[in-house]
Amino acid sequence: MSHLFPNYARDEIDLVDGSGSYVFDQNGTKYLDFMSGIAVSNLGHHNPQVMQALAEQASKIWHSSNLYTNNLQELVAEKLTMGKDYLAFFCNSGTEANEAAIKLARKATGRSKILSFEHSFHGRTYGALSATGQPALQAGFFPIVAGFEYLPYNQLEPLKQQLDENVAAVMLEVIQGEGGIIPADKKWLQAVAKLCKENGSLLIIDEIQTGMGRTGTFFAFEAYQIEPDIITLAKALANGIPVGAMLGKKELADSFGPGSHGTTFGGNNLAMSVADTVVSEINQPEFLAAVTEKGNYLMEELTKVTEASEKAVAIRGKGLMLGIELNSAETLQQTIQDLKAEKLLAIKAGINVLRLLPPLTISQEELAAGVEIIRSVLLG
Ligand SMILES: Cc1ncc(COP(=O)(O)O)c(C=O)c1O
């Protein structure tokens, strides 16, 4: 009998080891990892640079306190802000990064309303859950935080109607991940950014799943030529060591003065030493170009499979964040099980979307092997 709350529908495999793009279960069965712990292990498993950074810091201090100067945080913040006018706040998870973003937006603007989108996912704590436009996830947990409204994604008119002087922020994912791998339309997102600016509302971009090179640029929003006021990150930031970050424009600094917000663990030395290495590894033109190249290959090959398969309806996404929409939720469940039987792990998004998130370090041979397995399952 399990001693755990049944809040996860867990598969029976227990992944006890990993190496590069492969993971191993408790019986020693080897799987090709096409989910990366839900976009966390972007540098693969047992990455030598990450292991070294962790081991070096583990032999020094793991945790000091945010009551003291932390040069490792300064180092990571400098790398994440990339010479632009942003400051960083570090926490432990995606939901906490979004909590910080919501609090900062309300305090800085003195306004209360936050507009987010249907099918969005921003986390499970009350603020982030309140921003999440999925009624099923909020059911039973009312009252949620007041002041959140959900609009249709990729539609401008409803946003124009709601964007008034009470709106502190508009919050969105550039590609909705949990919601079903739904990319933002470029013109729409650029218009949203412009409207926010005109209205004095902040634009919060949730890069928790799309960031850290996943779509072929360090942040997914870079491909849209917009400048968010606030950016949130987590998941792959330390390749599996829990950490989150909120980046915000420098002019918002006064709203997060001493005592305004905080966390015990956030940005501790162990997490920051790993994050420093991860950011340096990913944020290199050659690395990001390779992600784009691999993503294009995967999209090209799987488009052919999607077109030929009776089970598949459409394919969407960018870089190494792809979703194949299947013809039903049942087909999706069966497909995930069939892929697992063929030793490939992939997960669901939305109701009927097969989500593919291989490590960004995956080799061409491993990608091709994955394509073959997906082809055999979807055309079988
Ligand atoms: C876009 C997005 N935002 C926020 C979160 C919440 O992150 P965490 O689970 O680390 O709290 C997730 C997690 O899946 C996510 O995909």
PDBQT file of the ligand as one rigid body, heavy atoms in Angstrom, charges set to zero:
ROOT
HETATM    1  C1  LIG A 401       4.227  27.191 -18.309  1.00  0.00    +0.000 C 
HETATM    2  C2  LIG A 401       4.317  26.697 -16.906  1.00  0.00    +0.000 A 
HETATM    3  N1  LIG A 401       4.212  27.569 -15.895  1.00  0.00    +0.000 NA
HETATM    4  C3  LIG A 401       4.306  27.177 -14.622  1.00  0.00    +0.000 A 
HETATM    5  C4  LIG A 401       4.492  25.854 -14.285  1.00  0.00    +0.000 A 
HETATM    6  C5  LIG A 401       4.585  25.449 -12.844  1.00  0.00    +0.000 C 
HETATM    7  O1  LIG A 401       5.883  25.070 -12.538  1.00  0.00    +0.000 OA
HETATM    8  P1  LIG A 401       6.185  24.181 -11.235  1.00  0.00    +0.000 P 
HETATM    9  O2  LIG A 401       5.574  22.850 -11.465  1.00  0.00    +0.000 OA
HETATM   10  O3  LIG A 401       7.690  24.162 -11.135  1.00  0.00    +0.000 OA
HETATM   11  O4  LIG A 401       5.568  24.894 -10.069  1.00  0.00    +0.000 OA
HETATM   12  C6  LIG A 401       4.598  24.906 -15.308  1.00  0.00    +0.000 A 
HETATM   13  C7  LIG A 401       4.759  23.476 -14.989  1.00  0.00    +0.000 C 
HETATM   14  O5  LIG A 401       4.463  22.599 -15.759  1.00  0.00    +0.000 OA
HETATM   15  C8  LIG A 401       4.507  25.332 -16.651  1.00  0.00    +0.000 A 
HETATM   16  O6  LIG A 401       4.588  24.464 -17.668  1.00  0.00    +0.000 OA
ENDROOT
TORSDOF 0
